Amino acid sequence: MALGLLVPLLAVPSAAAELVPANTEINARPTVVPALQQWKGGTGSFELRKHSRIVLAKKQADELDDQGEQLAADIAQVTGHQLDVSPRIPQDGDIVLSIDPSLPDAAGGARYAEEGYTLTATDRNVTITAPTEKGVYYGTRSLLQILLLDDGRDSVPVGTAVDWPNYKVRGFMLDVGRRFFTPDYIRDYLRVMGWFKLNQLQLHLNDNGFKGGKPWSEVQAGFRLKTDNPELAGLASRDGAYDRADWDSFENTAAANGVTIIPEIDAPAHSLAFIRFRPSLGLNNGDSDHLDLSKPETTAFMKSVFDEFVPWFRSPDVHFGADEYTVDKPRYKGYFNEMAAHIRALGKQPRAWGSLSVMAASSDGYDRDVTMNSWNNGWYGPQALKRDGYSFINTNDALLYIVPFAGYYHGRGLDGKYLYDQWEPHVFPGGQSVAPGDPQLLGAMSAVWNDLTEADYSELDVHGLVEPTFGTLAQKMWSGAKAGVPYSTFLDTVRKLGVGTGLTKVSTTLAASASGEVSLGKEATASAGDADAAFDGVRTTTWASGPGDEAWLRVDLGKPVAISNVELDWALAHGRSYEIQVSRDGEHWTTVASRTGRGSAGVDTLTFEPVTARHVRLVGTQAGTKQDGYALWSMRVFEVPDLALHRPTTASSSEVASLGPENATDGDGKTRWASAYRDGEWIQVDLGSRQTVRRVLLDWEAASGRDYDIQVSDDAADWKTVASVRGKPAGARLDELTFDPATARYVRMQGIKRASGFGYSLWRLEVRSTSPDPDPA
């Protein structure tokens, strides 16, 4: 199919054409997020060479030059390799980019034709070809992720991937009307979306807070576009607004990252910003956040706002809001239809929030050529939208809304495990789901609504709520359940991938310690260079020593810890010979491990007999290349192994299925077990065989235990208490319990009394055979 067209175009041999020797292992599908739709593995691998280039297909340099330059910069950040961009004939070691509109794909259909790509790796070349520039871009994201997850960051398995999205709309909505987000943040989020192949960012450009017990004059309101037109002077918010240069930068960044911006100007409800600008247009003489639709000048004003700003917008779609207007239903219908027609007259396809089940006794007479966000089953659910013939997007509030730090709408972030295990874009609550691939369902969009206008949180706090499920949502919108691995495994991949390249404002918040890792985020120093980069958990930052054979990198663990191995992830400027040294006081050092003659980048794990140390350092004695010195993606220090990691774990109860006991021993500090709301609940782990147990770590969530025992058993029937805890305060905390060595197969936390009205909840339950040695002093 597509590969047959590719060979004569680029003269690059197809992996499918290579003969595979008998008994040769076929390459498994490489891991990317979202997962590849199709993969046909070959044998062997493509390796980046010293003189590898990015080659643009013949006569396509103008179309692909920007992508070539961006890919070169991204590869440099991900791998350290510096690749030139060339329009010449491909040679061994080159990466080739090509657009071919004639590429067919029966399985992907229209989705492949618009956004799909084929990635072919042989032992000589990697070729990304697609029907569109956007498809080529998505192929480069997959290539970067494959390289980032490779041990040496220079290898791609031989084989052919054919990939496309299941849904046309894979979106994210951000409410900037109630809370201003800086231009740097917006541009970074467009890059993050591209990293995960999400393709629509809806910016909710105006809104206001809730009235509550205050007069409307004291309620926050915002409109975030600023024009030089004197007729609209004063409409833009003083606490932050985007001018034409900002908006153009958004559109340019979006285009470079495969994203379309959907601008939303919301009326006739949520319109306090417009009413403050023109009080006569509001209901109750302006004492409202609803526009007065009985006045013709109201609709004329809103048309003038769209007239002013639609020329800024490059998207084929513009959103005019139209949600939650709770008065004057007959005039609402006229406004809805008039604004939809006006937006079409401006050359755009109108979008709106689905509200017709509340606003209309019947949907008869409403403009049907409007794309709807189905945000609430009661206001206008998917079954009603299907019945009335609308195209719609799943933005269901119960599943996909975040209101940061509120007590409703996922104030602490979406339920990632539920989304991964049970959700796809066709899934709605309340029995309203539609068939997968329903032709009226365009896709899905999660949303952040900044309802709490007076709450104290930052744009980076919002990123911390959004990021944990961004990869999951992208996976389910692109290829559904194709990831084919448990949620914990998938989340570990997302954590390793981070949030992409070229970022200036945001960085990953998912950098979590692996089981037993004690160095993440700890204070670090070095002979030269940014020492913190080796301990920040971000896989695209490096510590570099600069030229020379002698260099050191040191981390302070904060307290004495019983450690047994150090993992070094070398960049291209790797060490040839080096030592691991430990110290209690930072002055007297002991060498516990060394390496000589290492010849390549990649991960080197040095294991040694358990030793108690507070300070750990890498001492380089010979660099791979003296003029380059040393460079590390990361240095990770591990305490002695956790005997409970990934072992079978059971409990007396679980609050809900997604908060099961296995979460406490999965090595992921962001998943947790929670019990029923009762005293006396327990959680236990089967170590698999009798082990020496001396220390237990309990990482409590806010629902912690006040009184509890640590017990051990050989048969899970007869238990012996080895440690008792009494009178602990409420709230999150870390309990580390050391006791006389005991030999047992089972270990459990037996709750006695809770510290709150909730149950017992643990992020981590860890069991170890050793404890730090006491200080000789």
C-alpha positions in Angstrom: 0.0 0.0 0.0 1.7 3.2 1.1 5.1 1.7 1.2 5.0 0.7 -2.4 4.6 4.4 -3.3 7.3 5.4 -0.9 10.2 3.4 -2.4 10.4 5.0 -5.9 9.9 8.5 -4.4 12.8 8.3 -2.0 14.8 5.2 -3.0 14.8 4.0 0.6 14.3 0.3 1.0 11.2 -0.9 2.8 11.4 -2.9 6.0 8.7 -5.1 4.6 11.0 -6.1 1.7 13.8 -7.3 3.9 14.3 -11.1 4.4 14.0 -12.2 8.0 16.2 -15.1 9.0 14.6 -18.0 10.8 14.5 -17.9 14.6 15.1 -14.1 14.5 13.1 -12.1 17.1 10.6 -9.7 15.5 10.7 -6.2 16.9 7.8 -5.4 19.2 5.7 -2.3 18.7 7.6 0.7 20.1 6.0 2.6 22.9 4.6 6.0 22.3 1.7 8.1 23.7 -0.8 7.8 22.1 -0.1 4.3 21.0 0.5 3.4 17.4 -2.6 2.1 15.5 -0.6 -0.5 13.4 2.9 -1.9 13.6 4.7 -4.5 11.4 8.0 -5.3 13.1 11.2 -6.2 11.4 14.6 -7.2 12.9 17.5 -5.0 14.0 17.5 -1.3 14.5 18.3 2.0 12.9 21.0 3.9 14.7 21.7 7.6 14.6 25.2 8.2 13.2 27.7 11.0 13.7 26.8 12.4 10.3 23.0 11.7 10.3 20.9 14.4 8.7 17.2 15.3 8.3 16.5 15.1 4.6 13.5 16.8 3.0 11.9 15.0 0.1 12.7 16.3 -3.4 10.9 19.5 -4.3 9.3 19.7 -0.8 11.9 21.8 0.9 9.6 24.9 1.1 6.8 22.9 2.6 8.9 21.0 5.1 11.8 23.3 5.9 10.2 24.6 9.1 9.4 21.1 10.3 13.0 20.0 9.5 14.5 22.8 11.5 12.1 22.1 14.4 12.8 18.4 14.4 16.5 19.1 14.4 16.2 21.3 17.5 13.9 18.7 19.2 16.3 15.8 18.4 19.2 17.9 19.9 17.2 18.4 23.1 16.0 14.7 23.3 19.2 13.0 22.3 22.1 15.5 22.2 22.7 14.7 18.5 23.1 17.7 16.2 21.6 17.0 12.8 21.8 19.2 9.7 18.7 19.7 7.5 19.2 18.9 3.8 17.2 18.6 0.6 19.7 16.2 -0.9 19.4 12.5 -1.7 19.1 10.3 1.5 22.2 8.5 2.7 22.7 5.9 5.4 21.8 7.2 8.8 19.4 10.0 7.5 15.9 10.7 8.7 13.6 11.5 5.7 10.5 13.6 5.7 8.0 13.5 2.8 4.4 14.6 1.9 2.5 12.3 -0.4 -1.2 13.3 -0.7 -1.9 10.0 -2.7 -1.0 7.7 0.2 -4.0 5.4 0.8 -5.0 3.7 4.0 -8.1 1.7 4.1 -8.3 1.3 7.9 -7.6 5.0 8.8 -9.8 6.4 6.0 -10.5 10.2 6.2 -8.6 10.4 9.5 -5.4 9.0 7.9 -5.9 11.3 4.9 -6.0 14.4 7.2 -3.7 13.6 10.1 -2.2 10.1 9.6 1.4 9.1 8.7 3.6 6.2 7.9 6.9 5.8 9.8 9.3 3.2 8.2 12.6 2.3 9.9 15.2 0.2 8.2 18.8 -0.3 9.4 19.8 2.5 7.0 17.1 5.2 7.4 13.9 6.4 9.1 11.3 7.7 6.7 8.2 9.6 7.8 5.7 10.2 5.0 2.1 11.5 5.2 -0.7 12.9 3.1 -0.4 16.3 4.9 2.2 18.4 6.7 0.3 17.8 10.0 0.6 14.1 9.5 4.4 14.5 9.0 4.5 16.5 12.2 2.7 13.8 14.2 5.1 11.3 12.8 8.1 13.3 14.1 6.5 13.3 17.6 6.4 9.5 17.6 10.0 9.4 16.4 11.1 11.7 19.2 9.3 9.7 21.8 10.8 6.4 20.6 14.3 8.0 20.8 13.6 9.5 24.2 12.6 6.1 25.6 15.5 4.2 24.1 18.4 3.4 26.4 21.0 5.2 24.4 18.6 7.7 22.8 19.9 6.8 19.4 18.0 3.7 18.2 14.7 3.0 16.4 13.5 -0.6 15.9 13.2 -1.7 12.3 9.6 -1.9 11.2 6.7 0.1 9.8 4.1 2.0 11.7 0.9 3.2 10.1 -0.9 5.6 12.5 -4.0 7.9 12.5 -6.5 9.3 15.0 -9.9 7.7 15.7 -11.5 11.1 16.1 -11.3 14.5 14.3 -11.5 16.6 17.5 -9.0 15.9 20.3 -9.2 19.0 22.4 -8.6 20.9 25.6 -10.5 24.0 26.7 -9.0 26.7 29.0 -11.0 29.4 30.7 -8.8 32.5 30.4 -11.8 34.8 30.9 -12.0 34.3 34.6 -8.3 34.0 35.1 -5.6 35.4 32.9 -2.9 33.0 31.6 0.3 34.5 30.3 1.2 34.3 26.6 4.2 32.1 27.4 1.9 29.6 29.1 -0.5 29.5 26.2 2.4 28.9 23.7 3.8 26.2 25.9 0.5 24.4 26.1 0.2 24.4 22.4 3.6 22.6 22.3 2.5 20.2 25.0 -0.7 19.4 23.0 1.4 18.7 19.9 3.6 16.3 21.9 0.5 14.2 22.7 -1.2 14.7 19.3 -4.0 16.7 20.7 -5.3 19.1 18.0 -7.7 21.7 19.3 -7.2 24.3 22.0 -10.4 26.2 22.8 -9.7 29.5 24.6 -12.8 30.7 26.5 -12.0 34.4 26.2 -14.6 36.1 28.4 -16.5 35.2 31.6 -17.2 36.3 35.1 -17.4 34.9 38.7 -20.6 34.0 40.5 -22.7 36.6 42.2 -23.1 34.8 45.5 -24.0 37.3 48.2 -22.2 40.2 46.5 -23.6 42.9 44.2 -22.6 42.3 40.5 -20.5 45.4 40.7 -18.0 43.5 42.9 -17.9 40.3 40.8 -14.8 39.6 38.7 -15.2 39.8 35.0 -12.8 39.5 32.1 -12.5 39.9 28.4 -9.0 38.9 27.1 -8.6 40.5 23.6 -7.2 44.0 23.3 -7.6 46.0 20.1 -6.5 49.4 19.0 -10.0 50.2 17.7 -11.1 53.2 19.7 -14.7 52.1 19.6 -13.8 49.1 21.8 -11.2 50.9 24.0 -11.7 49.8 27.6 -13.3 46.5 26.8 -10.1 44.5 27.4 -9.3 43.4 31.0 -6.7 45.5 32.8 -5.3 42.5 34.6 -4.3 40.9 31.4 -5.3 40.7 27.8 -3.9 39.5 24.5 -3.1 42.0 21.7 -2.8 41.1 18.0 0.9 40.3 18.3 0.1 37.9 21.1 -2.6 36.2 19.1 -0.5 35.9 16.0 2.2 34.2 18.1 -0.4 31.8 19.4 -1.6 31.0 15.8 2.0 30.5 14.6 2.9 28.2 17.5 -0.3 26.3 17.0 0.4 25.8 13.3 3.9 24.5 14.1 2.6 22.0 16.6 -0.4 20.5 14.7 -3.0 22.4 16.8 -6.0 24.6 15.8 -7.1 27.3 18.2 -10.8 27.6 18.7 -11.6 31.1 20.0 -14.7 31.5 22.1 -16.5 34.7 22.8 -19.4 33.8 25.1 -22.8 35.5 25.2 -25.6 36.2 26.0 -24.9 34.8 29.5 -21.5 35.1 31.3 -21.4 38.6 29.8 -20.6 40.8 32.7 -17.4 42.1 30.9 -19.6 43.4 28.0 -22.2 44.8 30.4 -19.5 46.7 32.3 -18.4 48.2 29.0 -22.0 49.0 27.9 -24.3 48.9 31.0 -27.3 49.7 28.9 -27.0 46.2 27.2 -27.5 44.3 30.5 -30.7 43.1 32.1 -32.0 44.9 35.2 -30.3 48.1 34.0 -26.9 46.4 33.9 -27.2 44.7 37.3 -26.8 41.2 35.8 -24.4 39.1 33.8 -27.1 38.4 31.2 -27.5 40.6 28.1 -30.9 42.1 27.4 -31.9 40.5 24.2 -35.0 42.7 23.9 -32.8 45.5 22.7 -31.7 45.3 19.0 -28.5 47.1 19.9 -27.4 44.2 22.1 -27.1 41.8 19.2 -25.6 44.5 17.0 -22.9 45.1 19.6 -22.0 41.4 19.9 -21.8 41.3 16.1 -19.4 44.2 16.2 -17.2 42.3 18.7 -17.0 39.4 16.3 -16.5 41.7 13.3 -13.4 43.2 15.1 -11.8 39.9 16.2 -12.7 37.2 13.7 -10.1 38.5 11.3 -7.5 37.6 13.9 -8.6 34.0 14.0 -7.2 31.4 11.6 -9.4 28.6 12.6 -12.2 27.6 10.3 -14.5 27.5 13.5 -15.4 30.2 15.9 -17.4 29.5 19.1 -20.1 32.0 20.2 -20.9 30.4 23.6 -24.7 30.6 24.0 -24.8 28.5 27.2 -26.8 28.8 30.4 -28.9 31.8 29.4 -31.9 31.3 31.8 -34.3 34.0 30.7 -36.2 35.2 27.6 -36.3 31.9 25.7 -38.0 33.2 22.6 -35.4 35.9 22.1 -32.6 33.5 22.9 -33.6 31.5 19.8 -33.4 34.6 17.6 -30.0 35.5 19.0 -28.7 31.9 18.5 -29.8 31.8 14.9 -28.7 35.4 14.1 -25.2 35.0 15.6 -24.7 31.6 13.9 -25.6 33.2 10.5 -23.3 36.1 11.2 -20.3 33.9 12.0 -20.9 32.0 8.8 -21.1 35.4 6.9 -17.6 36.1 8.3 -16.4 32.9 6.7 -16.4 30.7 9.8 -18.2 27.6 11.0 -20.2 28.4 14.2 -19.9 26.5 17.5 -21.9 26.7 20.6 -22.5 25.1 24.0 -25.4 22.7 23.9 -28.3 24.3 25.9 -31.4 23.6 24.0 -33.0 21.1 26.3 -33.3 23.8 28.9 -33.7 26.9 26.6 -36.4 25.5 24.2 -39.5 23.5 24.7 -38.7 22.2 21.2 -35.5 22.5 19.2 -37.6 23.2 16.1 -36.4 26.2 14.2 -32.9 26.3 15.6 -30.0 26.6 13.2 -28.8 23.0 12.7 -25.5 24.0 11.0 -23.8 24.7 14.4 -21.3 22.3 16.0 -22.3 21.7 19.7 -20.3 20.9 22.8 -22.3 18.4 24.7 -21.4 19.5 28.2 -24.3 18.3 30.3 -26.9 15.7 29.7 -29.7 17.8 31.2 -28.8 20.9 29.2 -28.4 19.1 25.9 -27.2 15.5 26.0 -25.8 13.4 23.2 -29.0 11.5 22.5 -31.0 14.7 22.1 -28.2 16.1 19.9 -28.3 13.0 17.7 -32.0 13.2 17.5 -31.9 16.8 16.3 -29.1 16.2 13.8 -26.3 18.2 15.3 -22.6 17.4 15.1 -21.2 17.4 18.6 -18.2 17.1 20.8 -18.1 15.2 24.1 -17.2 17.8 26.8 -19.3 16.1 29.5 -19.0 18.0 32.8 -19.2 14.9 35.0 -16.2 13.2 33.3 -14.1 16.0 31.7 -14.4 19.2 33.8 -11.8 20.5 36.2 -12.6 23.4 38.4 -9.2 24.0 40.2 -9.4 23.3 43.9 -13.1 23.4 44.1 -15.2 20.8 46.0 -16.9 19.8 42.7 -16.0 19.0 39.1 -12.7 17.3 39.9 -11.1 20.1 41.9 -7.9 18.0 42.2 -7.8 16.7 38.7 -9.6 14.1 36.6 -9.9 10.5 37.5 -7.1 9.1 35.3 -7.6 5.4 36.1 -11.3 5.6 35.3 -10.6 7.4 32.0 -7.9 4.9 31.0 -9.9 1.8 31.9 -13.5 2.8 31.0 -13.7 5.9 28.9 -13.5 6.8 25.2 -15.0 9.8 23.4 -18.3 8.0 22.8 -18.8 7.3 26.5 -21.2 9.6 28.4 -22.7 9.1 31.8 -26.3 8.3 32.6 -26.9 5.8 29.8 -26.3 8.5 27.2 -23.3 6.9 25.4 -23.4 6.7 21.6 -21.8 4.1 19.4 -18.0 4.3 18.9 -17.3 6.3 15.8 -20.8 7.7 15.6 -20.7 10.0 12.5 -22.2 12.9 14.4 -19.6 12.6 17.2 -16.6 14.6 16.2 -14.5 13.8 19.3 -13.9 15.0 22.8 -12.5 17.9 24.8 -11.6 18.2 28.4 -12.0 21.6 30.1 -10.6 23.8 32.9 -13.1 26.3 34.4 -11.7 28.9 36.8 -14.9 29.3 38.7 -13.1 30.2 42.0 -12.1 33.7 40.9 -10.9 34.7 44.4 -8.9 31.6 45.1 -5.2 31.8 45.4 -3.6 29.6 42.8 -1.3 30.1 39.8 -1.3 29.0 36.1 1.4 26.5 37.0 -0.9 25.0 39.7 -3.5 24.5 36.9 -0.8 22.7 34.9 -0.2 20.4 37.8 -3.9 19.4 37.8 -4.1 19.0 34.0 -0.9 17.2 33.2 -1.6 13.9 35.0 -4.4 13.0 32.7 -3.3 14.8 29.5 -1.6 11.7 28.1 -4.5 9.4 29.1 -7.0 11.6 27.3 -4.8 11.8 24.2 -4.5 8.0 24.2 -8.2 7.5 24.4 -9.0 10.1 21.7 -6.3 8.9 19.3 -6.3 5.1 19.4 -8.6 4.1 22.2 -7.5 1.0 24.1 -4.6 0.3 21.7 -2.0 1.0 24.5 -2.7 -2.5 25.7 -1.0 -2.2 29.1 -2.2 -1.7 32.7 -2.8 1.9 33.7 0.2 1.9 36.1 2.5 0.9 33.2 1.0 3.5 30.9 1.4 6.2 33.5 5.0 5.3 34.0 5.6 5.8 30.2 3.8 9.2 30.4 6.0 10.2 33.3 9.2 9.3 31.3 8.0 11.2 28.3 7.3 14.4 30.3 5.6 17.2 28.4 7.8 17.6 25.4 10.4 19.9 23.9 10.9 23.6 23.4 9.1 24.7 26.6 9.8 28.0 28.4 7.1 28.2 31.1 5.9 24.8 32.1 7.7 21.5 32.9 6.6 18.1 33.9 4.9 17.8 37.4 4.9 14.0 37.2 8.6 13.6 38.1 8.1 11.1 40.9 10.6 9.0 42.7 10.8 5.4 41.4 10.5 2.9 44.2 13.4 3.4 46.5 14.8 6.4 44.7 16.0 8.9 47.3 17.8 11.6 45.3 15.0 13.2 43.2 14.8 16.9 43.8 17.5 16.9 46.4 20.2 19.6 46.8 23.0 19.1 44.3 26.4 20.6 43.5 29.0 20.0 40.9 32.5 21.0 39.8 30.8 22.9 37.0 27.4 23.0 35.2 23.8 22.8 36.4 23.9 20.0 39.0 20.2 20.2 39.6 19.4 19.0 36.1 20.7 15.5 37.0 18.1 15.2 39.8 15.0 17.1 38.6 13.3 14.0 37.0 13.1 15.7 33.6 14.5 13.5 30.9 15.3 16.4 28.5 17.6 18.3 30.8 21.3 17.5 31.3 24.2 18.2 33.7 27.3 19.0 31.7 30.7 19.4 33.2 32.5 21.1 30.3 35.9 20.0 28.9 38.3 17.9 30.9 38.8 14.5 32.4 38.3 15.5 36.0 34.8 16.5 37.3 32.4 15.6 40.1 28.7 15.7 40.7 27.3 15.4 44.3 23.9 15.1 45.9 22.8 15.6 49.6 20.1 13.1 50.4 19.1 15.2 53.4 19.5 12.4 56.0 21.4 9.1 56.3 19.9 6.5 54.1 20.8 2.8 53.6 21.6 2.8 49.8 22.7 -0.1 47.5 22.9 1.3 43.9 23.3 4.3 41.7 21.9 4.6 38.2 23.7 6.9 35.7 22.0 7.9 32.4 24.8 9.1 30.3 24.4 11.6 27.4 26.7 11.6 24.4 29.5 13.1 26.5 29.7 9.9 28.6 32.3 9.0 31.2 34.8 6.3 30.3 36.1 5.8 33.9 34.5 7.0 37.1 33.7 6.2 40.7 30.8 6.3 43.1 31.7 7.7 46.5 29.6 8.0 49.7 29.9 10.1 52.9 28.0 10.7 56.1 29.4 14.2 56.7 30.3 15.5 53.2 33.9 15.6 54.1 35.2 12.0 54.4 34.5 9.9 51.3 34.5 6.1 50.6 34.5 4.6 47.1 31.8 1.9 46.9 31.7 1.3 43.1 33.7 2.1 40.0 33.6 1.7 36.2 36.4 1.6 33.7 36.3 1.5 29.9 32.7 2.4 29.3 32.3 3.1 25.6 28.9 4.6 25.0 26.0 6.7 26.2 23.0 5.1 28.0 22.2 3.8 31.4 24.8 2.3 33.8 23.6 0.9 37.1 26.3 0.4 39.7 25.3 -1.9 42.6 27.1 -2.4 45.8 26.7 -3.8 49.3 24.3 -1.7 51.4 25.9 1.3 53.0 24.6 4.2 55.1 25.3 7.6 53.5 23.9 11.1 53.4 26.1 12.3 50.6 26.7 10.5 47.3 29.0 11.7 44.5 30.1 10.7 41.0 33.8 11.3 40.4 34.9 11.3 36.8 38.5 10.2 36.1 38.4 9.8 32.3 35.9 11.3 30.0 34.9 9.5 26.8 36.2 12.6 24.9 38.3 15.0 26.9 37.1 18.1 25.0 33.5 17.2 25.7 33.9 16.3 29.4 30.9 14.6 31.1 27.1 14.9 30.5 24.3 13.1 32.3 20.6 13.1 31.7 20.1 11.8 35.3 21.8 10.4 38.4 19.5 8.4 40.6 20.4 7.0 44.0 18.4 4.1 45.4 18.0 2.7 48.9 17.9 -1.0 49.5 15.1 -2.8 47.6 11.5 -2.5 48.5 10.3 -6.1 49.2 6.7 -5.1 48.7 7.1 -3.6 45.2 4.6 -5.2 42.8 3.8 -8.0 45.3 0.2 -9.2 45.7 -1.6 -6.8 48.0 -5.0 -7.2 49.6 -7.1 -5.1 52.0 -10.2 -5.4 54.2 -12.0 -2.9 51.9 -11.6 -0.3 49.2 -13.5 3.0 49.0 -14.0 2.5 45.3 -12.5 0.0 42.8 -10.0 2.5 41.4 -8.5 3.0 44.9 -7.6 -0.6 45.4 -4.8 -2.0 47.6 -2.5 -2.7 44.7 -2.0 1.1 44.3 0.0 1.2 47.5 2.6 -1.2 46.2 2.8 -0.4 42.5 5.8 1.9 42.9 3.8 5.0 41.8 3.6 7.7 44.4 0.6 9.3 42.7 -1.8 6.3 43.0 -3.3 5.4 46.4 -5.3 2.9 48.4 -8.3 4.1 50.4 -10.5 2.0 52.7 -14.1 2.2 53.6 -14.9 4.9 56.2 -14.5 2.6 59.3 -12.0 2.1 62.0 -10.1 -1.2 62.1 -9.4 -1.6 58.4 -6.2 -3.2 57.2 -3.9 -3.6 54.2 -1.4 -6.5 53.7 1.3 -7.5 51.3 2.5 -11.0 50.4 6.3 -10.9 50.0 6.3 -14.2 48.1 8.6 -16.0 50.6 9.9 -15.6 54.1 12.0 -12.5 54.2 13.9 -10.5 56.9 11.8 -7.4 57.6 13.2 -4.5 59.6 11.6 -1.3 58.3 8.2 -0.3 57.0 7.3 3.0 55.3 3.8 4.4 55.2 3.1 7.4 53.0 -0.3 8.6 54.3 -2.7 10.7 52.3 -4.8 13.1 54.3 -7.0 10.2 55.5 -4.3 8.8 57.7 -4.3 6.4 60.6 -4.2 7.7 64.2 -3.6 4.4 65.9 -2.4 1.3 64.1 0.0 -1.7 64.4 2.5 -3.2 62.0 2.1 -7.0 62.0 3.9 -9.9 60.3 2.9 -13.5 59.6 4.1 -16.7 57.9 0.6 -17.8 56.9 -1.6 -14.6 56.9 -3.6 -16.2 59.7 -1.5 -15.9 62.9 -0.1 -12.3 63.3 2.7 -10.9 65.4 2.9 -7.1 66.2 6.4 -5.7 65.6 5.6 -2.0 65.9 2.8 0.1 67.3 1.8 3.6 66.5 -0.5 5.7 68.7 -1.9 9.2 68.8 -0.7 10.4 65.4 -2.1 13.8 64.2 -4.6 14.0 61.3 -3.4 14.9 57.9 -0.9 13.7 55.3 2.5 12.5 56.7 5.3 9.9 56.2 5.7 7.3 58.9 9.0 5.4 58.8 9.0 2.6 61.4 12.2 0.6 62.3 12.0 -2.4 64.6 14.0 -5.5 65.5 14.5 -7.8 62.5 11.6 -10.3 62.0 11.3 -13.1 59.5 7.9 -13.3 57.7 6.1 -13.7 54.4 3.3 -11.3 55.1 3.3 -7.8 56.4 0.2 -5.7 57.2 -0.9 -2.4 58.6 -3.7 -3.2 61.0 -5.7 0.0 61.6 -7.2 0.7 65.0 -8.5 4.2 64.9 -8.7 6.7 62.0 -7.4 10.3 62.2 -10.3 11.7 60.2 -13.9 10.9 59.3 -12.7 9.2 56.1 -11.1 5.8 56.0 -7.4 4.9 55.8 -5.5 6.0 52.7 -1.9 5.2 51.6 0.1 6.5 48.7 2.8 3.9 49.4 3.4 0.9 51.6 7.1 -0.1 51.4 8.9 -2.9 53.3 12.7 -3.2 53.6 15.1 -5.6 55.2 17.6 -3.0 56.4 17.7 0.4 58.1 20.3 3.1 58.1 23.1 2.2 60.5 23.3 4.5 63.6 25.7 7.4 63.5 29.0 6.2 65.1 29.2 9.5 67.0 
